[in-house]
Structure formats: C-alpha cells, structure tokens
Amino acid sequence: MDRIREISQTQRVMAFVATCIEASARTLQVPYREVFDRMMRVGLIERYIVPYYGTLHTMSRENVVDDVLGCLSAWEERLCHQ
C-alpha cells in the first residue's frame, strides 16, 4: 500500500501561486507567462499572493481571480505613474 506523501507549506503556497497565475491567464485569455511576467514586474506574488495566502486560499477561485486581477491592474497603474 502506498503512503500518502505530505507536502510542505511552501509547496502548498507555490501550488496556490501557480493556480492564481493559470486561472488569471485563462480569464484574460492570454498565455500564463504573460500574467506571470506582469505579476513579477510589480511584485504581486511576493508582496501580495504569498503573504495573504492564508486569506486568499479560503476564497472561491472566481473571487481570487477577481481580487488578484484587480490588484494587478491597480499596481500596474500605480507603477506607470511613478
């Protein structure tokens, strides 16, 4: 009988980050790499998704995508005006 392998908290968070990127890309109908690059440019992954994982992962996928994309747009806009 195979044992179920436990994954670390870091692995859970990184899987969630990947899900956020892929679901956002699907919603925008663009390649996931485009969304990843945009998120990296403004620091969204390390300054928002990872720190707020505890809250974000309790939300529905649709709400997470809406929240993440809204934040991404706002942060990109703010970056443009600096």
PAZAPA-4460 file (N, C-alpha, C; in steps of 0.05 Angstrom, whole numbers, plus 32768, in hexadecimal, padded with zeros to 4 digits):
% residues 82
    n_x    n_y    n_z   ca_x   ca_y   ca_z    c_x    c_y    c_z   seq   type   mol
   8011   7FE8   8000   8000   8000   8000   8012   8019   8000     1      M     A
   800C   802B   7FEE   801C   8044   7FEC   8014   8057   8002     2      D     A
   8028   8064   800D   8022   8078   8021   801D   8093   8013     3      R     A
   800B   80A2   801F   8006   80BD   8014   801C   80CF   801D     4      I     A
   8028   80DD   800A   803E   80EE   8010   8034   810A   8018     5      R     A
   803C   8113   802F   8035   812E   8038   8046   8142   8029     6      E     A
   803A   8158   8022   8049   816E   8016   804D   8184   802A     7      I     A
   8062   8193   8027   8068   81A9   803A   8056   81C1   8035     8      S     A
   8057   81D3   8048   8047   81EC   8046   8051   81FC   802E     9      Q     A
   806B   81FC   802A   8076   820A   8013   806C   81FF   7FF9    10      T     A
   806A   81E4   7FF7   8060   81D8   7FDF   8042   81DE   7FDB    11      Q     A
   8033   81DF   7FF0   8017   81E7   7FEE   8014   8203   7FE4    12      R     A
   8024   8215   7FEF   8022   8231   7FE7   802A   8235   7FCA    13      V     A
   8040   8227   7FC1   8049   8229   7FA6   8034   821D   7F92    14      M     A
   8027   8208   7F9A   8012   81FC   7F8A   7FFB   8210   7F87    15      A     A
   7FF4   821E   7F9D   7FDF   8233   7F9C   7FE7   824A   7F8A    16      F     A
   8000   8252   7F8C   800A   8268   7F7A   8007   825F   7F5D    17      V     A
   800F   8247   7F56   800C   823D   7F3B   7FEF   823D   7F32    18      A     A
   7FDD   8235   7F44   7FC0   8235   7F3E   7FB7   8251   7F39    19      T     A
   7FC0   8264   7F49   7FB8   8281   7F45   7FC1   828A   7F29    20      C     A
   7FD9   8284   7F22   7FE4   828D   7F08   7FD4   8280   7EF1    21      I     A
   7FD1   8266   7EF3   7FC3   8258   7EDD   7FA6   8260   7EDB    22      E     A
   7F98   8263   7EF1   7F7B   826A   7EF0   7F78   8287   7EE6    23      A     A
   7F8B   8298   7EEE   7F8A   82B4   7EE4   7F8F   82B5   7EC6    24      S     A
   7FA3   82A5   7EBD   7FA9   82A5   7EA0   7F91   829A   7E91    25      A     A
   7F84   8286   7E9B   7F6C   827B   7E8E   7F56   8290   7E8C    26      R     A
   7F52   829F   7EA1   7F3E   82B4   7EA1   7F44   82C9   7E8D    27      T     A
   7F5D   82D1   7E8B   7F66   82E6   7E78   7F6A   82DB   7E5C    28      L     A
   7F6A   82C1   7E59   7F6E   82B3   7E40   7F8A   82BB   7E34    29      Q     A
   7F9E   82BA   7E45   7FB9   82BF   7E3D   7FCB   82A8   7E48    30      V     A
   7FE3   82A5   7E3D   7FF5   8291   7E47   7FFC   8296   7E65    31      P     A
   7FFF   8280   7E74   8005   8283   7E91   801F   8292   7E95    32      Y     A
   8032   8290   7E82   804C   829E   7E85   8048   82BC   7E85    33      R     A
   8035   82C6   7E76   802F   82E3   7E75   8025   82EC   7E91    34      E     A
   8013   82DD   7E9D   8009   82E4   7EB7   8020   82E2   7ECC    35      V     A
   802F   82CD   7ECB   8046   82CA   7EDD   8059   82E2   7EDB    36      F     A
   8060   82EA   7EC3   8072   8300   7EBF   8067   831A   7ECA    37      D     A
   804D   831F   7EC5   8040   8337   7ED0   8040   8336   7EEF    38      R     A
   803A   831F   7EFB   803A   831D   7F18   8056   8322   7F23    39      M     A
   806A   8317   7F16   8086   831A   7F1F   808F   8337   7F1D    40      M     A
   8087   8344   7F08   808F   8360   7F03   8086   8372   7F1A    41      R     A
   806E   836D   7F25   8064   837E   7F3B   8067   8372   7F57    42      V     A
   8072   835A   7F58   8077   834D   7F72   805E   8341   7F7E    43      G     A
   804A   833B   7F6E   8031   8331   7F79   8033   8316   7F87    44      L     A
   8044   8305   7F7C   8046   82EA   7F88   8052   82EC   7FA4    45      I     A
   8069   82F9   7FA7   8076   82F9   7FC1   806B   830E   7FD4    46      E     A
   805D   8322   7FC9   8053   8337   7FDB   8035   8335   7FE0    47      R     A
   8027   8323   7FD2   800A   8321   7FD6   8001   8304   7FD8    48      Y     A
   8005   82F4   7FC3   7FFA   82D9   7FC4   8006   82C8   7FDA    49      I     A
   8021   82C8   7FDC   802E   82B7   7FF1   8027   82C1   800D    50      V     A
   802A   82DB   8013   8024   82E4   802E   8006   82E0   8036    51      P     A
   7FF4   82E2   8023   7FD8   82E0   8029   7FCC   82C5   8021    52      Y     A
   7FDD   82B1   801D   7FD4   8296   8017   7FBF   828C   802A    53      Y     A
   7FC3   8291   8044   7FB1   8288   8058   7F94   8291   8054    54      G     A
   7F91   82A9   804A   7F76   82B3   8044   7F6D   82AB   8028    55      T     A
   7F7F   82AF   8015   7F77   82AB   7FF9   7F6F   828E   7FF4    56      L     A
   7F7D   827A   8000   7F76   825F   7FF9   7F5B   8255   8004    57      H     A
   7F4F   8266   8015   7F34   825E   801F   7F1E   8269   800D    58      T     A
   7F25   8279   7FF9   7F11   8285   7FE7   7F0C   8273   7FCF    59      M     A
   7EF6   8277   7FC2   7EF0   8268   7FA9   7F05   8270   7F94    60      S     A
   7F09   825E   7F81   7F1C   8264   7F6C   7F14   827E   7F5D    61      R     A
   7EFA   8281   7F58   7EF1   8299   7F49   7EF8   82B2   7F59    62      E     A
   7EF3   82B2   7F73   7EF9   82C9   7F84   7F17   82CF   7F85    63      N     A
   7F27   82B9   7F87   7F44   82BD   7F88   7F4D   82CA   7F6E    64      V     A
   7F44   82C0   7F57   7F4C   82CB   7F3D   7F43   82E8   7F3B    65      V     A
   7F2B   82EE   7F43   7F21   830A   7F42   7F33   831C   7F54    66      D     A
   7F39   8312   7F6C   7F49   8321   7F7E   7F66   8325   7F74    67      D     A
   7F72   8310   7F6A   7F8D   8311   7F60   7F8F   8323   7F48    68      V     A
   7F7D   8320   7F35   7F7E   8330   7F1D   7F78   834E   7F23    69      L     A
   7F66   8353   7F36   7F62   836F   7F3E   7F7B   837B   7F4B    70      G     A
   7F87   836C   7F5C   7FA0   8375   7F68   7FB6   8379   7F54    71      C     A
   7FB9   8366   7F41   7FCD   8368   7F2C   7FC9   8382   7F1C    72      L     A
   7FB0   8387   7F14   7FAB   839F   7F04   7FB1   83B9   7F14    73      S     A
   7FA9   83B9   7F2D   7FAE   83D1   7F3E   7FCD   83D5   7F42    74      A     A
   7FDB   83BF   7F47   7FF8   83C2   7F4B   8006   83CA   7F32    75      W     A
   7FFD   83C0   7F1B   8009   83C8   7F02   8004   83E5   7EFC    76      E     A
   7FEC   83EE   7F02   7FE5   840A   7EFE   7FF6   841C   7F10    77      E     A
   7FF9   8414   7F29   8009   8424   7F3B   8026   8425   7F32    78      R     A
   8030   840F   7F28   804C   840D   7F1E   8050   8420   7F06    79      L     A
   803C   8422   7EF5   803D   8433   7EDE   803F   8451   7EE5    80      C     A
   8033   8458   7EFC   8032   8474   7F04   8049   847B   7F18    81      H     A
   805C   846A   7F1B   8073   8471   7F2C   8088   8480   7F1D    82      Q     A
***
